[in-house]
């Protein structure tokens, strides 16, 4: 019963905080944990209280979720994170797997791209 309630909370967070930034776990522990929280609080960034933890190539990443695109971009630039689209989160028994490789298939099929885009659910832009 409690697990189902928490699952509903996370689903709501996923919908209300659609702009995600993934940071390597090493950048999120120890004193860095407090730096990240203080940075977001001082700038009043729209950081969700909930987040995700994902793996990619046997490396762990913490996912920070934001309600505002501009806040996610400020955070990403400050801490060197990577943009992560919610659709790249795993499902079922692979819920913690970052399906990051899907973006490489998209990029490979494109002629060129300039920068990460968040708008309209797209992370890529063509020149």
C-alpha positions in Angstrom: 0.0 0.0 0.0 2.7 2.4 0.9 4.7 1.5 -2.2 1.8 2.3 -4.4 1.3 5.8 -2.7 5.0 6.5 -3.2 4.8 5.4 -6.8 2.0 7.9 -7.4 4.1 10.7 -5.8 7.0 9.9 -8.1 4.8 9.8 -11.1 3.4 13.2 -10.2 7.0 14.5 -9.7 7.9 13.2 -13.2 5.1 15.1 -14.7 5.5 18.3 -12.8 9.3 18.4 -13.0 10.1 17.5 -16.6 13.5 19.0 -16.9 16.1 16.5 -15.7 19.9 16.8 -15.2 22.1 13.8 -14.4 25.2 14.2 -12.4 27.8 11.5 -11.8 27.4 10.2 -8.3 30.9 11.4 -7.3 29.7 15.0 -7.8 26.7 14.5 -5.4 28.2 13.0 -2.3 29.9 14.4 0.8 30.3 18.2 0.8 29.1 18.3 -2.7 25.6 17.2 -1.5 25.4 20.4 0.6 26.8 22.6 -2.1 24.1 21.4 -4.5 21.3 21.9 -2.1 22.6 25.3 -1.0 23.1 26.4 -4.6 19.5 25.5 -5.4 18.0 27.0 -2.3 19.9 30.3 -2.6 18.8 30.8 -6.2 15.3 29.5 -5.5 15.6 26.9 -8.3 12.6 24.7 -8.9 14.3 21.5 -7.7 12.0 18.6 -6.8 12.4 17.0 -3.5 12.3 13.7 -5.3 14.8 12.4 -7.8 16.1 9.3 -9.5 19.3 7.3 -9.4 20.3 5.7 -12.7 23.2 3.6 -14.1 24.9 3.8 -17.4 28.0 1.7 -18.3 28.3 0.5 -14.7 28.5 4.1 -13.4 25.9 5.7 -11.1 24.2 9.0 -11.7 21.8 11.1 -9.6 19.0 12.7 -11.5 17.8 16.2 -10.4 14.4 17.2 -11.6 13.3 20.8 -12.2 10.0 22.4 -13.0 11.6 25.2 -15.0 13.8 24.8 -18.0 16.0 27.8 -17.1 16.6 26.4 -13.6 17.7 23.1 -15.1 20.1 24.8 -17.4 21.6 27.0 -14.6 22.1 23.8 -12.6 23.6 21.9 -15.5 26.1 24.6 -16.3 27.2 25.1 -12.6 27.8 21.4 -11.9 28.7 20.0 -15.3 25.7 17.6 -15.5 24.1 16.1 -18.6 20.5 16.8 -19.8 18.4 13.7 -19.5 15.0 13.4 -21.0 12.4 11.5 -18.9 11.8 9.0 -21.7 15.4 7.8 -21.2 14.6 6.4 -17.7 14.3 2.6 -17.7 11.1 0.7 -17.0 10.1 -2.5 -15.2 12.9 -4.5 -13.9 15.4 -2.1 -15.6 13.9 1.0 -14.0 17.4 2.3 -12.9 19.0 1.9 -16.3 19.7 5.1 -18.2 18.7 4.5 -21.8 21.3 7.0 -22.8 22.3 5.1 -25.9 19.0 5.9 -27.6 20.2 9.5 -28.0 23.3 8.3 -29.9 21.1 6.5 -32.4 19.2 9.8 -33.0 22.3 11.9 -33.2 23.9 9.4 -35.7 21.0 9.7 -38.0 21.1 13.5 -38.0 23.5 15.5 -40.2 24.5 18.0 -37.5 23.3 19.4 -34.2 24.0 22.4 -32.1 22.9 22.3 -28.6 20.6 20.5 -26.1 17.0 21.6 -26.4 14.5 21.0 -23.8 11.4 22.5 -25.5 8.7 20.3 -26.9 10.3 17.2 -25.4 13.2 17.4 -27.8 16.8 17.4 -26.7 18.4 18.0 -30.0 18.5 20.8 -32.5 19.5 20.7 -36.2 21.4 23.6 -37.8 
